[in-house]
Each structure stands twice: as structure tokens, then as C-alpha cells.
Amino acid sequence: MKIYIFKSEANDALHAFAGDEDGSRLPAGFAPWCPEGVVEAGRPPPHNLSRIRIEGAIRLQGFQLWRTKRAAVADSEA
């Protein structure tokens, strides 16, 4: 299964995996969604995330959400 990667423009730390290249089942509450890439069949997803869990969530819900940590602001920049 190909896994399509999206990023929310409403929340810059929020990303999603989807089963279709349009992200048609991604939650509208975090739209718009921008495509960011594709994980080809048999290849590992980014950030050491579980491919089995991602594929399971896509089969059940049509997507899986994940977050990236925001970069810490250095004291000198604060």
C-alpha cells in the first residue's frame, strides 16, 4: 500500500497519513491539507513510525494523524 503524507495548514505541527493521493478522508477541521510526499509500498514511514499501525488506521478511518514537536526557542531569541 502507498501511504500519502499531508501537512495541515491550520496547524503547522499536524501531519497526516492517508490512503489516497487527494486525502479525501482527512478531517476538515484541520484543512486545508497540503501534500508532502509518498511512502512507497514496503518502505518505512518517516520518524520510525509503525507502518502496520498506519495502514491499520487508514483501513479503519481513512487516515492517521501525527504531530511533530515544535522547535524550542533559544533564550537569547525569547
Buried (B, 14 or more C-beta within 10 A) or exposed (E): EEBBBBBBEEEEEBBBBBBEEEBEEBBEEBEEBEEEEEBEEEEEBBEEBEBEEBBEBBEEBBBBBBEEEEEEEEEEEE
